Amino acid sequence: MTTPVSKLAQLRELSVVVADTGDYEAIKRLQPVDCTTNPTLVKKALDLPVYAGLIERELAWGRQQAGDCGAVVDEVADRLTVGVGAMLAGLVPGRVSTEVDADLSHDTAATVAKARRFVAMYAERGVPRDKVLIKIAATWEGIQAARQLQAEGIDCNLTLIFNPTQALACAEAGAFLISPFVGRILDWYVARGQTPASIDEDPGVIFVRAVYAGFKRRGFATVVMGASFRSTAQVEALAGCDRLTISPELLEKLDADCGPLPRKLAPGEVDKREEAPVDAARFAAALAADPMASEKLAGGIATFAQDLQALRALIAERLAA
């Protein structure tokens, strides 16, 4: 009798599966290759028993510091971010994606400085740079920061990808990985009454398939990692994509389903013909002509920044307690 194979197991044969969570127990249970941390997840960690020792240690450190309270709060936030990431790094064979402050998204020099600092902080905790991915919003300034960091051997995950020219600029900058947001693209169209009739007409799925095909055709090494999924159908429609970062809820559903999971994406022939590289003017024009991409990029940065402010506010409250 043949043992049923779950869709999650089948997916792992086609794509690298990443957990879109910093939930320690979920990562232990689901065993993804990579995982992520960000201000929202660190804020949640403040109430999880597994992180209690780390939280108390860093809060105690913060209470001993003199000087500007805001600077101390920011430093504690960074220490907690890296501390959570270091714990998660011990659970996965791959990497921990760590988000640079969203309020630096339009500042190349500050983004580079913060990324270097995170890498150094991880190293102090015994986590080498090849276990870390620095997550940066894919603004023009963020992409230029990634160009510098990649040249230094610091791998970057350029996130909030919604536009083909934006994705292309990331690959030309040598980014290790990009994260096109499948679900957020769909959300924008559904909000305007444009619900797709089938999964193959889902605009987020169509976008990632096109980016993947374009990268493979041009021989780019940049990894395409589909992100922000709303359903297992979206995940299944991108089976074969380099990587897929999936929430624990959807991972559980895929693990419980033993139906067939065919490959949907595969690299084709490479055609490295010379094409003019994306410059700042072309990048700006492409985003300006794409209201979905420009709105979702700006909105994503604003949401990430709000999450960071919420984390800092909670830390300030705990330090004062």
N, C-alpha and C positions, 0 to 999 in steps of 0.2 A: 504494500500500500504506500503510495507516494505521500510524503508529508507536505501539507500546504505551505506555500511560501508567501509571506506577507508582501504587500506592495512596498512597504518600507525596505524590506530586505532586497527586493528587486530593484528599487530605486538606487540603493547603495552600490549596485553593480554597474549603474549607468552614470551616476553623478556623485560628487562628494557632498555628503549631507552635513549641513551646519545647523546648530541649534540657535534659533533666534531668541535667546533667553540668557539670563545670568542666574537662573534658578539652580542652585547647587544640586539639589536632590533630583531635579528633572534631568540634568546633564548626566549624573551618575546612572540614572535609570535608562536613558535613551541612547547613551554612548555615541554622540555625534563626533565627527572629526575635529571640527572647530566650534567655537562659541563666541559670544560677544558680551561686552559690558558697556553701559552708558549711564548718564545721570539718572534716568528713570529706574533702571535696574539697581543702581547703587542705593537710591532712595528706598526702594523696596527692601534691600538687604539690611537696612538699619533695624528692621523688625524681625529678621530671621535668626533663630538660635544658632545656626551654623556659623554665622559671622559675628556673634556676640563678642568673642575675645578680641577680634580685630577692631570692632567698633569702639569698645571701651579703651583699648590701647591708644587708638588715634585721637579719641576725644580727650584722654588724659594728656597726651602730648600737646594738643591744642590749648588746653587750659594753662599749661606751663609757659606758653609763649607770651612775650610782651610785644608792644607795638600796635600797629593798626589792626583793628578787629576784622575788617573786611579782608585784609591780606591773610590773616590767620585762617579765616573761614575758607578762603580759596585754597590755601595750602592743605587744609584738612580734607577738603573735597578731592584734591588730587591724590593725596595719600590713600584715601578710602577707595578711589577708583582703581588705583594700581594694586592695592591690597586685595580687593575682590578679584581683580583680574589675575593676580598671582595664584590665588587659591584655585580659580577655575583652570588655570594653565596646568595644574597638577592632575586634572581630570581628563583632559583631552590630548590625543596624540599630536594634534595640529596646533592651531594658533588661537589667541584671544584677540579679538578686534576691539580696540580701545578708542573712544571718540574724543577728538580734540574739541575744546570749548566752542560751541556753536557761535558764540558772540565774536569769535575771531575769524569767521568764515570769509570775510572780505579783506583780511590782513595777511599777506603772504609771509612777511617776516615773523610776525607773532605766532602764526601757525607752525612754522618751521621750528621756532624756539620751543614751543610747548611740546611738539612731537619729540624733539631731542631730549627734553626733560623727562617725558614719560618713559622713553627707552632707557635712560640712565636710571630712573627709579626702579624699573623692572629689573635691571641688571643688579642693583643693590639687593634685591630680594631673590636673586638667584635665577631669574628668568631671562634667558638670552634673547637677543633681538629677533632671532629667527623663529621665536614662539609668539611674536607680537605683530599685529597689523594695526597701523595707525589709521583711524577712520576720519576722513575729512570731507566736508560738503563740497560737491563738484561745482563751485563757482570758478570763474576764471582765475581768481587769486588762489583759491584752494588747489586748483590743478597745477599752477606754477609752484606752489609749495611742495606738492607731491613730486614734481620734476626734480627739485633740489634734493628732497629726502631720498628718493630712489637712487640718485647719483651717489649718495652717501651710504647706500646699503640698508636703508630703512624702508621696509615695504609698506605700501599704503593701500587702503581700501577707500576709493572715492565713491561716495554715497549720494543719494538723492539724484539718481540719473533718470531723466525723463525725455531726453531729446537726442536724436542721432548724432548731431554735430558735437553736442556735449560729450557723448560717449566716445566719439572719435578723438576729441582733444585729449581725453584721459589716456587713451591707448598710445597716442603720439607722444605723450609726456612720459611714457614708460611705467604707468601705474601697474602695480602688481595685480590689482583686482578692482572691478567696478560692481556696484550694486544697483541695477535698475529695479525700480519699485513697481512691480506688477499691479498690486492691489490699489495703490494710490492713483495710478493711471485710470484703472477701471472706475474708481470712485468718482473721478472728475466727470467722466462721460455719463455715468448713471445719474449723477446729480443734475444733469442737463437733459434727462429723459432719453438718453441714448444707450439703453440696455442691450447688449449683444444677444443675438438669437441663439448662438452656440459658442462653445469654448474656443473654437477656431476663429471666431470673430471678436473675441475679447481683445480690446486694444492694448492691454498690458502684455498679454501673451504674444500678440503680433509684434509688438515692439521688441521684446526680448529675443524672439526668434530672428528678427532682422538684424539686431546688433550682433548676436552670436554668429550668424552666417557671414556678416560683413567682416568681423574680426578674423574668422577662420580663413576667409578668402584672401585677406591681405596679410596673413601670416603673423598677426599680432600675438605676442605671448600673454597679454593681459587677460586675466581670468574673468569670465562673465558669471556673476553669481546672482541669479534671480532672487528677489527679496519681496517682502510685504505681500504675502499671499492671503487671499480671502477665502480660499476653498482648496480642497484636495484636487479638484478638477483642474485648477490653475497649475498646481504642482505637477500633476500627471501630464499636462499638456507641454511641459518643458523638460520632461524626462530626457536625460542625455546632456543637458546644459552642464557646463563645467562644474558649477557648484549651485546649490539651492539652500538658502537659509530659511528655516521653517519653524514655526512656533511649536511648543510642546503639544498643544491641543491638536494641531493638524498631524504632527508626527504620530501621536497616539492613534488617530483615525487611520492613517496609512498602515500602521502596525497591526490594526485589527482587521484589515481588509486583505483577503487572500485572492482577489481577482487578478487577471493578467495585467501587466503594465508594460506596454510596448515602448520602445525608444522613439522619441519624437524629434530629437536634434542629434545631428552627427556632422563632423567636419567634412567639408567637400574639398575640391581641388584649390590649391593656393595660386593666386594670381597677384604677384607683387609689383604691378605696374606703378610707376611714379605718379603720385597725386599731390596737388598743392596742400601743404599742411594747414591746419586750422590756426588762424591768428586771432587776436583779441577782437578785432572788428567783425570778423566772420562769426565768431562765437556770440558776440552781443546781438548781431542781426538775427541769428538763428533762434535765440531765446526770445527776442522781441516779437518775432513772427509766429511764435508758438505759445499761445496763452496758457494752455494746459501746463507746459513745462515751466514757464516763468512763474506761474502762480504756485505750482506745487513745490518748486525749488525754494521760493521765498517763504512759503508757508511751512515747509519742512524745517528750514533753518529757524524760523520763529518758534516753532513747537519745541525743537531741541533746546533752544535758548531758554524758553520758559521752564523746561524740565530741569535745566542746570540751575536756574534761579531758585526753583522750588527745593532742590537738594541743598543749596547754600543756605536757604532760609531755615531749613530743618536742622542743619548742622549748627547754625548760629543759636537756635533755640536750645539744642542739646548742650552746647558749650556753656550757655548761661545758666542752665539748670543746676 
